[in-house]
Amino acid sequence: MKVHVNGEPATMQQTGARFTGRAVVPANEHERIHSVWRGSYGSIVTAVVRLEDGRAAGAYMVTGGIG
């Protein structure tokens, strides 16, 4: 499993089938302009997992509130 917060890799630990991790994001990160089309909107967390048979799945979430 690969997890990123705002494009930066997050360290994950695995216990059996469960993954846990922690990322610290500075408060002013949510005030940063992410693109010319959209203002600040919180942190983007992405996760991608590749199964033993080669299949992959992913998900994303916006956290920290929309500014």
SVG drawing of the C-alpha trace seen along z (x, -y; Angstrom):
<svg xmlns="http://www.w3.org/2000/svg" viewBox="-15 -31 23 45">
<polyline fill="none" stroke="black" stroke-width="0.4" points="0.0,0.0 1.3,-3.5 -0.2,-6.5 0.6,-10.2 -0.5,-13.4 -0.3,-16.4 2.0,-14.4 4.4,-13.5 4.7,-9.8 3.4,-8.8 5.1,-6.0 2.7,-3.1 2.9,-0.1 1.2,3.2 -0.2,5.5 -1.8,8.5 -4.3,7.1 -4.4,3.6 -2.4,0.6 -1.8,-2.4 0.1,-5.6 0.4,-9.2 1.1,-12.4 1.6,-15.9 0.5,-18.7 1.4,-22.3 -1.8,-24.4 -0.8,-27.0 -0.7,-24.1 -4.5,-24.5 -4.2,-28.1 -1.9,-27.4 -3.2,-27.9 -3.2,-24.4 -3.7,-25.5 -4.6,-28.5 -8.2,-27.1 -8.9,-26.5 -8.0,-28.1 -7.1,-26.3 -9.2,-23.3 -7.4,-21.3 -5.1,-18.3 -5.4,-15.6 -4.8,-12.0 -4.3,-9.3 -4.0,-5.5 -3.1,-2.8 -3.0,0.9 -1.7,3.6 -3.0,7.1 -1.0,10.3 -2.8,11.1 -1.7,7.8 -5.0,5.9 -4.8,2.4 -7.3,0.1 -7.0,-3.5 -8.9,-6.1 -8.6,-9.8 -10.0,-12.1 -9.8,-15.8 -9.4,-16.6 -9.1,-19.7 -12.1,-21.6 -12.7,-23.7 -11.3,-27.2"/>
</svg>
